[in-house]
Amino acid sequence: MRLIRIHVESPLAAGAQMELRGQAALHVTRVLRLGAGDKVTLFNGDGADYPSEINGLQKDSVTLKVRSPVPARAESPLAITLVQGIARGERMDLVVQKATELGVTAIVPVATARSVVRLDADTRAKKLAHWRGVAIAACEQCGRATLPAIAEPADFESWLARPAQPETLRVLLSPHAEASLVATAAGAARIEMLVGPEGGLDDAERDLALTVGYRACRLGPRVLRSETAAVAALAVLQSTSGDLN
């Protein structure tokens, strides 16, 4: 039986009545065609799932009875922050979606010299909201009850100027690196992985990243697209040090 999971922004507690409105209510009634007595799972990002039952349907709202929370089991023991050079449109959406499914802890979009997409203050807020929506939908699908943190888009140099997180291995993907990702990341519990946009990082950016402590790693003999490299590398890391088996 398919498990229907719905993200909500409100606090959840056993015994509470929860009201869905707007697009969430329309999705339940018109897309999923659920009715009174049907069961769904609510989550709000606090790390737990809340089994719930529909007990009221109105024209533009759905009321649910919230049951006792169940600890979610879909979080990886490997903490990965993906620092992703901002890619165009659907490619960036794909990275956010698949990175969420593959269990990343955080995603940091960065604007690099070769980034085609340029964001001003207004479009940054819209893009951040859009990417968060992509991550929420991915969590609903894959069973995660904790949303990955998606940082506000930053300039590449501004991000590198921030101090590194303690006990975190910092790697950047480079098809010309001598060390392999698997060998470099062996035994690490916290990883910050830098992936360039279309066209990759330029030489100055790569040198700067190495200067602040990133280690260049290759991912096989082929040059991969930005979105392919991010997804493939995350799958490799989760397979060797995380929870893919």
Secondary structure, 3 states (H helix, E strand, C coil): CCCCEEECCCCCCCCCEEEEEHHHHHHHHHHCCCCCCCEEEEECCCCEEEEEEEEEECCCEEEEEECCCEECCCCCCCEEEEEEECCCHHHHHHHHHHHHHCCCCEEEEEECCCCCCCCCHHHHHHHHHHHHHHHHHHHHHHCCCCCCEECCCEEHHHHHCCCCCCCCEEEEECCCCCCEHHHHHCCCCEEEEEECCCCCCCHHHHHHHHHCCCEEEECCCCCCCHHHHHHHHHHHHHHHHCCCC
